[in-house]
Amino acid sequence: MAALIERSYSGHASGNDSKSNDPNLDDGLSCVNGLRYLIVRPENGGIRDIIKYARGDIVSGLKFLETNYGLEDEIDSVVDGIAADHRWVILVSIIVRKIIAFFAKPMEWTGHVVEWVLNLLSENDNLFGLLCNLVHGKMVIPQRGTETFLSTIGHLDRRIDLCRGLSLNVEMENRALMDLCMMASKLAYENAEVVRKVVHHHWKMHFVEFYNCWNEFQKEFSTQVFLLCDKPKDADLILISFRGTEPFDADDWITDFDYSWYEIPKLGKVHMGFLEALGLGNRVIPTTFQNRLQVNDTRCDPSSTVVDAGIHPWRGSTKSMSYYTDSDIGQGGQVQFSDSEGSISNGSTRAPKKLSAYDSVKSKLKILLQEHKNAKFLVTGHSLGGALAILFPTVLVLHEEKEVMQRLLGVYTFGQPRVGNRDLTRFMEAHLEHPVPKYFRLVYCNDLVPRLPYDNTTFLYKHFGVCLYFDSLYIDQRVDEEPNRNYYGMRYILPLYLNAFWELLRSFIMEYICGPGV
C-alpha cells in the first residue's frame, strides 16, 4: 500500500512537468507535490453512510477520507484500497469521534459542575463543614482561576509535594528527576495560579511562565504548557510540562482517536492533530503544515513572541493571560487585571494574541538557555501532553536547532499516545538513543491512550524510546512495546475486566496497605 501511494505521488509529479513553464502555476504545483497526508473526516458523512460502510459499501467510506489535492484518478485507487482493507479501524475512529463530538457540550457542562462541586466541598472542609458554614453564613464559594481552585485530576490525586529524601540530580533515570516530571505532568492540568503556588511554595523552585496557546483547527486556546527552573539564577535544570487529555474535554479525546497524518520529508508520518496542538498547521489548509515545518521557518523570534504576548479569556476563567510571569503577579499572589476586558496592569488593552505553543516555548527556552549557561532542559507531559512533549524536540531537530538540542537532558512521558510511523522512529532514535537513552515512556497496565492511534499497516503508528511498563501490582519492566498494543482480540476481554475489578477493590484498601496519602 505504501508503495502504491509513492507511485501515485511520483506519477503526479512527473505528469505536471509540462506545466512548469507557467509562472502562475509553478509555485502552487511545487507546494502541492510536496504534500503527503491522509485525513479522516467524520463530518463528511452521516449515520446512513456509516451503516453502508460497515456493510461493505466502500463508496460510502470514501466520503470520510481525504488525501492530496489534484491526484484525482491515481489517488482514488489508493483511497479506495485504504477504505476497503482497513474498514473497521476507520469505522472505529469515525464512530467514536462522532459520539464524542455529539456529547461535547454535555461533557463540558458536566466537567464544570463536577469541578465546582468538588472545590465547594474542598474549600469548606467536605460535606459536614459545608453544612456548618452554611448554617453560620460562612460558606466559601470557589472561584475559578484562583490558587485554591483545583481541577478534577487535582482532586483525584491531592499530592502536590515532591518525594522527600531524594536528591535531585540533573541526570536521566534519576528517581527524583522522574518524580519531578510525574508531578509536573499532573500539575499542568491546573490553572496558572495553582501552578505558580506549587512551584514556588511547595517545590521551592522558580516559576517561569504559563502559556495558554491557540489551536487554529479547533479555533480555541486549547494547548497549555508551563516552564520552571530549579532556581532563579544559574539554574541547572529547565523543565517544560505540557497539559494532557482533560477528562471532560471532547476536543482532547477526539484528537487521541484521530488517525490523520501528515508526512514530513526525511522525518516520516506524524499525527496531524498533535501538530495542530503545537500550532504547526491546520488541516483545513494542509499547505500550512508544509509552510510551518520548513527548516527556514523564522516565525519563532524570541523577542517578538515574548513581548507581544497578549491577554485572552480561557476555559474555566472569566479572564486570563495567554501567558504570565512573576512580574504579572501582584500582592497576595493574584494576577493583576484592571477590568473585565482583560487589560494588563499598566492600563493598556490588547487584542487576544493567538500564540503557537511551539513558537512560544521555543523562543522562551532559547532565552532561558542564554541566561543559564550550564542548564539543560527536560520535557514532560501526560497523555496528549506526552505526545506534545516528544514532538517538541522532534521539530527542534527538524528545524536544525543543534545548539538547543545539545542542551536536551531528556524526555519523560506518561501514558503517551503514538505520534508517528517507523520512519519517525528511526529518525529520532539517532538523536535520542545515542550515546545514552534520553527518551522514556511510562505506561501503566491497561491504559487505553498508549494504544492509540492503532498500530497497523495503513496508519503505521509506532512507539519508540524506552518503555517502562508497570503492571497492576506496580512491578516495572523495561520493554520495547507494552502488551496488547492495539486492544484487539477476545482473549484480552476477560483479563481486562478482571484487572479492572481488582483495581477497584484495591482502591478501598490501598491506604491501609501502603499508608495514607497514596
Secondary structure by P-SEA (a helix, b strand, c coil): caaaaaaaaaaaaaaacccccccccaaaaaaaaaccbbbbbcccccaaaaaaaaaccccccccccccccccaaaaaaaaaaaacccaaaaaaaaaaaaaaaaaaaaaaaaaaaaaaaaaaaaaaccaaaaaaaaaacbbbbbbcccccccccccccccccccccccccccccccaaaaaaaaaaaaaccccaaaaaaaacccccccccccccccccccccccbbbbbbccccccccbbbbbbbccccccaaaaaaaaccbbbbccccccccaaaaaaaccccccccaaaaaaaccccccccaaaaaaabbbbbcccccccccccccccccccbbbbbcccccccccccccccccccaaaaaaaaaaaaaaacccbbbbbcccaaaaaaaaaaaaaaaaacaaaaaaaccbbbbccccccccaaaaaaaaaccccccccbbbbbccccccccccccccccccccccccccccccccccccccccccccccccaaaaaaaaaaaaaaaaacccccccccc
